[in-house]
Structures are given as structure tokens and as C-alpha cells.
Amino acid sequence: MNNFIKSITLLVMSFCIASNVWATSPATDTVKATRTCEAYVSKNKLTNPDNTKLEVNKSYPVIEVNKADNPDWYRVRVAGSNPTERWISKHCCTIEVQIGNGGSSGGQSGGQNNECQTAGLEDSYVLALSWQPAFCETHRDKPECRIDDKKSYQARNFTLHGLWPNKNSCGKNYGFCSEAQNDPGDFCDYPILQLYSETRQELEKIMPSAAAGSCLQRHEWFKHGTCQTKWSIDEYFETAIDLTQQFNESGIAYFISRNTGKTVTEEEFISKVECALGTGTHNQIELKCSGGNLVDLYITLPADIIHGESLGKLMGQGESRYKSNCGGSFHIDPTGFQ
């Protein structure tokens, strides 16, 4: 009976959490990929020079872990990559451990699966846009708010705050689905994101913080982007950029910028949205005002988003209802502190 027990293979069906896996894990331990995550040469810098990704349901031998108790990272061998030794996040796999062969028994630590920090469970998305001049009225110390060029992108268009996967049962708490479990305080304390130069250039145009150096893009990826599983870092931001551009290029940004310094009624705004994006699309929008100024605009989108799909079509799939705290009208703040 004892020999039978020792031969049992335990599959820990949470994330790769096992309290007794040692700093150098024996080669008999393997992990099975549950997501097509990137496999990094450096887990601190998130470097992946040959764009190596895990194959779902494929097993990889473990070389070591970053800490003995509840490891966050596993170093595995990925055949065909250069170098073959790669770090993967605990959120990308399950661990397979052989008892009695030098490995850990696994499963002893427990480690509960918190669905509000589990990637791939989103049931909707929110595209969060900002009217940067109004945002800057209350964030004057931010470097991106020192730009006062009236011809700049942020003076004439809505800027990207983020694309947020949401889980209804978690409310506002669905986030941090990777090794970064909390906000470090300063967004620039997150690891640098490895983005293609074309993606970075587009992002710096549409997200002023990314160009100015206050690192909002890092926060958006580690808090929100890691909670979706369909896109790489580049694909995630490319999708967010495309949706933002569609909204601006629909004519809505032109309408708002033409009314800079003026007051716009919500009725006028809704009419413009319906004309630009389709009947009923205004129901997916929430307006957020502060001090009478329009500051933020949140657009509810379905969970199944295909890159390049029409924003109007996506907005037509929801069942949300228009929300606003603006009181029937709002002021369009011009660039520069008032």
C-alpha cells in the first residue's frame, strides 16, 4: 500500500503553487502549460528576445523556482528556444509532481485560487478614455500635464486610459492577475514593458503618460492586461489603441474639440454618439465629470473582442444603460491650466 501511495502523481489544479518545491527543483518535476504565456530569459526585465511562448497542455521540466514557499516563478526548459532556460509565471501552468522521486509532494500549501485575480475569467471589458486637459486640472504635477500645445493630440482627442477586462462578481476588484499582485505606488516601479517600437510609438501618441515618463502603460498592463489571456502585451495595447482611434475618428473627438471652452448638453453629446457609432450605442457609455468638466468616458464592451472589429458593432452588443454624474451638461476644458 505504501509503495502505491508513493507512486501517485499529484496534479495541483490551482496555479503553480507548491510550498515545498526547493530553490533548485529536481528534473522529475514538470509543469503543464494552461496558457500561451511568454517565457522570459529574465523575469525581472521581462525579456523574451525570440518571442518564445508556452504551448497549452505541453509539459516542461522545472529547473528551479524563485522561492521555496509559494513560488511565483518557475524556470523551465523550453526546447527550441535560445536560450532554452526560461522563466514562466505561476499563473501560466499547473505543476505535476512525483512523490518519492526527489520532488515535492505538492498540494500541501493550499494556496486558494482567488477568482478576482485569476486571468481569463472576464465577462466584459471597459474602454476607459480621458479628456486630458480636464484630467490635468487636478493632476498638475504630472509631466504629461505640462504639455500646453493646442495642436497636440491630447488637446484635440480623447486619450487612452486603459482597456479593462472585468468580472461582474468582482466589481472593481478584478485585477493584478500576474506576479505583480499590488500597486507599487509609483507606476514606474513596475517592470519595463517589452513592446515593439511601432506599438510603443502609437501608444506614446495616444497615452501621453507613456511618452512623458510617468508610466501609466505599465500600471495598465500589470493591473488589467494580465487578467486577459487572448493577447500578448503588444496585441493588448494594439487593440486598445485601435478602439481609441475608432472612437476619436468617428467624429466625436472633432465635435468635442470644436466646443473647447464651451458647455455641451448631454442630449447633444448622445445625439453625436448615435450618429457616429449607431443607434443605441450611447447606452454603453458612462460619463464622469469633475468641477463641471468632462474628465473621463467609460465604454462597456463585450468579453469577446476581435482586434480590428468595429467599435460601433461591439457597442451594439451590450445591455448596459447610459450613466452620467454630469448633471445634464458639461464643460469642455481647453489645454492649459485655467
C-alpha positions as CSV (number, residue, x, y, z in Angstrom):
1,M,0.0,0.0,0.0
2,N,2.9,2.4,0.9
3,N,4.5,1.8,-2.5
4,F,1.2,2.5,-4.2
5,I,0.9,5.8,-2.3
6,K,4.4,6.8,-3.2
7,S,3.8,6.3,-6.9
8,I,0.7,8.6,-7.0
9,T,1.2,11.6,-9.2
10,L,-0.5,14.7,-7.8
11,L,-1.7,17.4,-10.2
12,V,-2.1,20.6,-8.3
13,M,-5.0,22.2,-10.1
14,S,-4.6,25.7,-8.9
15,F,-1.8,28.0,-10.2
16,C,1.7,26.7,-9.8
17,I,1.7,26.9,-6.0
18,A,3.6,24.3,-4.0
19,S,5.1,25.2,-0.7
20,N,7.8,22.5,-0.6
21,V,9.4,23.0,-4.1
22,W,13.0,23.7,-3.4
23,A,15.1,26.5,-4.8
24,T,16.6,24.0,-7.3
25,S,13.8,21.7,-8.2
26,P,14.6,18.2,-9.4
27,A,14.2,17.4,-13.1
28,T,11.4,14.9,-12.3
29,D,9.1,17.9,-11.6
30,T,7.3,19.3,-14.6
31,V,4.7,22.0,-15.2
32,K,1.9,21.8,-17.8
33,A,1.0,25.0,-19.6
34,T,-2.5,26.2,-19.3
35,R,-2.0,29.5,-21.2
36,T,0.1,30.6,-24.1
37,C,2.2,32.8,-21.8
38,E,5.6,34.3,-22.8
39,A,8.7,32.5,-21.5
40,Y,11.2,35.1,-20.3
41,V,15.0,34.9,-20.2
42,S,14.9,37.5,-17.4
43,K,11.8,37.5,-15.1
44,N,12.8,40.9,-13.7
45,K,13.2,42.7,-17.1
46,L,10.6,40.5,-18.9
47,T,13.0,39.9,-21.8
48,N,12.0,37.5,-24.5
49,P,14.3,38.1,-27.5
50,D,12.9,35.3,-29.7
51,N,9.2,35.7,-28.6
52,T,9.1,32.2,-27.1
53,K,5.6,31.2,-25.8
54,L,4.3,28.1,-24.0
55,E,2.2,25.6,-25.8
56,V,-1.1,24.8,-23.9
57,N,-1.2,21.3,-22.4
58,K,2.5,20.8,-23.1
59,S,4.7,19.8,-20.1
60,Y,8.1,21.4,-19.4
61,P,10.8,20.3,-17.0
62,V,11.4,22.5,-14.0
63,I,15.0,23.7,-13.3
64,E,14.4,26.0,-10.3
65,V,11.9,28.3,-8.6
66,N,12.3,31.8,-7.3
67,K,11.5,30.9,-3.7
68,A,10.9,27.8,-1.7
69,D,7.5,28.8,-0.3
70,N,4.7,29.5,-2.7
71,P,6.9,30.3,-5.7
72,D,5.7,33.0,-8.2
73,W,8.1,32.0,-11.0
74,Y,9.3,28.7,-12.4
75,R,12.4,28.3,-14.5
76,V,11.8,25.6,-17.1
77,R,13.5,24.2,-20.2
78,V,11.8,25.1,-23.5
79,A,13.1,23.0,-26.3
80,G,13.9,25.0,-29.5
81,S,14.3,28.4,-27.8
82,N,17.6,30.2,-27.3
83,P,18.5,30.0,-24.5
84,T,16.3,27.1,-23.6
85,E,16.1,28.0,-19.9
86,R,13.1,30.3,-19.4
87,W,11.1,31.9,-16.5
88,I,7.4,31.5,-16.5
89,S,4.8,32.9,-14.1
90,K,2.8,30.7,-11.8
91,H,-0.3,31.9,-13.5
92,C,0.6,30.1,-16.7
93,C,0.5,26.5,-15.7
94,T,-0.2,23.7,-13.3
95,I,2.5,21.7,-11.6
96,E,2.9,17.9,-11.9
97,V,5.0,16.4,-9.0
98,Q,6.1,12.8,-8.5
99,I,6.1,11.8,-4.8
100,G,9.0,9.6,-3.7
101,N,11.3,10.6,-6.6
102,G,13.0,13.6,-5.0
103,G,10.3,16.0,-5.7
104,S,7.8,17.8,-3.6
105,S,4.6,16.2,-2.5
106,G,2.9,19.4,-3.7
107,G,-0.6,20.4,-2.7
108,Q,0.4,20.8,0.9
109,S,0.5,24.6,0.9
110,G,-3.1,25.0,-0.1
111,G,-3.0,28.4,-1.8
112,Q,-6.5,29.3,-2.7
113,N,-7.5,30.3,-6.3
114,N,-8.8,33.9,-6.0
115,E,-11.1,34.3,-8.9
116,C,-10.7,38.1,-8.8
117,Q,-7.0,37.7,-9.5
118,T,-7.4,34.8,-12.0
119,A,-6.8,35.6,-15.6
120,G,-9.3,34.7,-18.3
121,L,-12.5,35.0,-16.4
122,E,-13.6,38.3,-17.7
123,D,-17.3,38.7,-18.7
124,S,-16.9,42.2,-20.2
125,Y,-14.4,45.0,-21.0
126,V,-14.3,48.7,-20.4
127,L,-12.5,51.1,-22.7
128,A,-11.5,54.0,-20.5
129,L,-10.8,57.3,-22.2
130,S,-9.9,60.7,-20.8
131,W,-10.2,64.3,-21.8
132,Q,-6.7,65.2,-20.9
133,P,-7.0,68.9,-20.3
134,A,-9.7,68.4,-17.7
135,F,-7.7,65.5,-16.1
136,C,-4.7,67.8,-15.8
137,E,-6.6,70.4,-13.9
138,T,-6.4,68.1,-10.8
139,H,-3.1,66.5,-11.7
140,R,-0.9,69.4,-12.5
141,D,2.3,67.8,-11.2
142,K,2.3,65.1,-13.8
143,P,4.8,65.6,-16.6
144,E,2.2,64.9,-19.3
145,C,0.2,67.8,-18.0
146,R,3.0,70.3,-18.8
147,I,2.1,70.0,-22.5
148,D,0.1,73.0,-23.4
149,D,0.4,72.8,-27.2
150,K,-3.2,73.4,-28.5
151,K,-2.3,71.4,-31.6
152,S,-1.1,68.4,-29.7
153,Y,-3.0,65.1,-29.9
154,Q,-4.2,65.3,-26.3
155,A,-5.6,68.8,-26.9
156,R,-7.9,67.6,-29.7
157,N,-8.6,63.9,-28.9
158,F,-9.7,61.6,-26.1
159,T,-6.6,59.8,-24.7
160,L,-6.3,56.2,-23.7
161,H,-6.6,55.5,-20.0
162,G,-6.9,51.7,-20.4
163,L,-8.7,48.6,-21.7
164,W,-10.0,46.8,-18.6
165,P,-11.2,43.2,-18.5
166,N,-14.0,43.0,-15.9
167,K,-15.6,40.2,-13.9
168,N,-19.1,41.2,-12.7
169,S,-18.9,39.3,-9.4
170,C,-15.6,41.0,-8.5
171,G,-16.9,44.6,-9.0
172,K,-13.9,46.9,-9.3
173,N,-11.5,44.3,-7.8
174,Y,-10.8,42.2,-10.8
175,G,-7.1,42.9,-11.4
176,F,-3.4,42.1,-10.8
177,C,-3.6,38.6,-12.3
178,S,0.2,38.1,-12.6
179,E,3.3,38.2,-10.4
180,A,2.6,41.9,-9.6
181,Q,-0.1,41.5,-7.0
182,N,-0.3,45.1,-5.9
183,D,0.2,48.6,-7.0
184,P,3.8,49.6,-6.1
185,G,2.8,53.2,-5.5
186,D,4.9,54.7,-8.4
187,F,3.9,53.3,-11.7
188,C,7.5,53.4,-12.9
189,D,8.4,50.8,-10.2
190,Y,6.6,48.2,-12.3
191,P,9.0,46.2,-14.7
192,I,9.6,47.8,-18.1
193,L,7.3,46.5,-20.8
194,Q,8.9,45.0,-23.8
195,L,7.0,46.5,-26.7
196,Y,7.6,46.5,-30.4
197,S,8.8,50.0,-31.5
198,E,5.7,50.6,-33.7
199,T,3.4,49.7,-30.8
200,R,5.3,51.9,-28.4
201,Q,5.2,54.9,-30.8
202,E,1.5,54.6,-31.3
203,L,0.9,54.2,-27.5
204,E,3.0,57.2,-26.7
205,K,0.8,59.3,-29.1
206,I,-2.5,58.1,-27.7
207,M,-1.4,57.7,-24.0
208,P,0.5,60.9,-23.0
209,S,1.8,59.4,-19.8
210,A,3.7,56.8,-21.8
211,A,5.6,59.5,-23.7
212,A,6.1,61.8,-20.7
213,G,7.6,59.1,-18.5
214,S,5.0,58.6,-15.7
215,C,4.5,55.0,-16.8
216,L,0.7,54.6,-16.9
217,Q,1.1,51.9,-19.5
218,R,3.0,49.7,-17.0
219,H,0.2,50.0,-14.5
220,E,-2.5,49.3,-17.1
221,W,-0.7,46.1,-18.2
222,F,0.1,44.7,-14.7
223,K,-3.3,45.6,-13.2
224,H,-5.6,45.0,-16.2
225,G,-3.8,43.5,-19.1
226,T,-2.6,40.4,-17.2
227,C,-6.2,39.5,-16.5
228,Q,-6.9,38.6,-20.1
229,T,-5.4,35.6,-21.9
230,K,-6.1,36.2,-25.6
231,W,-3.5,38.9,-26.3
232,S,0.3,39.4,-25.9
233,I,1.4,42.7,-24.4
234,D,1.7,44.2,-27.9
235,E,-1.6,42.8,-29.1
236,Y,-3.4,44.1,-25.9
237,F,-2.2,47.6,-26.5
238,E,-2.7,47.5,-30.2
239,T,-6.3,46.6,-29.6
240,A,-6.8,49.4,-27.1
241,I,-5.1,51.8,-29.5
242,D,-7.4,50.8,-32.4
243,L,-10.6,51.1,-30.3
244,T,-9.5,54.6,-29.1
245,Q,-8.7,55.7,-32.6
246,Q,-12.0,54.5,-33.9
247,F,-13.8,56.5,-31.2
248,N,-11.9,59.7,-32.0
249,E,-12.0,59.3,-35.8
250,S,-15.8,58.7,-35.7
251,G,-16.3,62.5,-35.4
252,I,-16.9,62.6,-31.7
253,A,-13.4,64.0,-30.9
254,Y,-13.9,66.7,-33.6
255,F,-17.3,67.6,-32.1
256,I,-15.8,67.9,-28.6
257,S,-12.7,69.8,-29.7
258,R,-14.8,72.2,-31.7
259,N,-16.6,73.0,-28.5
260,T,-13.5,73.6,-26.4
261,G,-14.2,76.2,-23.8
262,K,-17.9,75.8,-24.2
263,T,-20.7,73.8,-22.5
264,V,-22.2,70.8,-24.2
265,T,-25.5,69.3,-23.2
266,E,-25.7,65.5,-22.7
267,E,-28.5,65.4,-25.2
268,E,-26.2,67.0,-27.8
269,F,-23.4,64.5,-26.9
270,I,-25.8,61.5,-27.1
271,S,-27.1,62.6,-30.5
272,K,-23.5,62.8,-31.8
273,V,-22.6,59.3,-30.5
274,E,-25.7,57.8,-32.0
275,C,-25.0,59.4,-35.4
276,A,-21.3,58.4,-35.3
277,L,-21.5,54.9,-33.9
278,G,-25.0,53.7,-34.3
279,T,-28.4,53.6,-32.7
280,G,-28.3,52.6,-29.0
281,T,-24.6,52.8,-28.7
282,H,-24.8,55.7,-26.2
283,N,-26.2,53.1,-23.7
284,Q,-22.7,51.6,-23.3
285,I,-21.2,54.9,-22.1
286,E,-20.7,56.4,-18.7
287,L,-19.6,60.0,-18.4
288,K,-17.5,61.2,-15.4
289,C,-17.3,64.9,-14.6
290,S,-15.4,66.8,-12.0
291,G,-15.9,70.5,-11.3
292,G,-18.3,70.7,-14.2
293,N,-15.7,69.5,-16.7
294,L,-16.0,66.2,-18.6
295,V,-12.9,64.2,-17.4
296,D,-13.5,60.5,-18.2
297,L,-15.6,58.4,-20.5
298,Y,-16.1,54.7,-20.0
299,I,-17.4,52.4,-22.8
300,T,-18.7,49.0,-21.9
301,L,-17.7,46.3,-24.4
302,P,-18.4,42.5,-24.6
303,A,-15.9,39.9,-23.4
304,D,-15.3,38.6,-26.9
305,I,-13.3,41.3,-28.7
306,I,-11.6,40.7,-32.0
307,H,-8.8,43.0,-32.9
308,G,-9.9,45.4,-35.7
309,E,-13.6,44.8,-35.1
310,S,-15.9,47.8,-35.5
311,L,-16.3,49.8,-32.2
312,G,-19.9,50.6,-33.1
313,K,-20.6,46.9,-33.6
314,L,-19.1,46.0,-30.3
315,M,-21.0,48.7,-28.5
316,G,-24.2,47.4,-30.1
317,Q,-23.8,44.0,-28.4
318,G,-24.1,45.2,-24.8
319,E,-27.1,45.6,-22.5
320,S,-25.7,48.4,-20.3
321,R,-27.5,51.7,-19.6
322,Y,-26.2,55.2,-20.1
323,K,-24.7,56.7,-16.9
324,S,-23.5,60.2,-16.0
325,N,-22.7,62.3,-13.0
326,C,-22.5,65.4,-15.1
327,G,-26.0,66.8,-14.4
328,G,-27.3,67.2,-17.9
329,S,-24.4,69.2,-19.4
330,F,-20.6,69.5,-19.1
331,H,-17.8,72.0,-19.9
332,I,-15.0,71.1,-22.4
333,D,-11.8,72.2,-20.7
334,P,-9.1,73.7,-23.1
335,T,-5.5,72.8,-22.9
336,G,-3.5,74.8,-20.3
337,F,-4.4,75.4,-16.7
338,Q,-7.4,77.6,-16.1
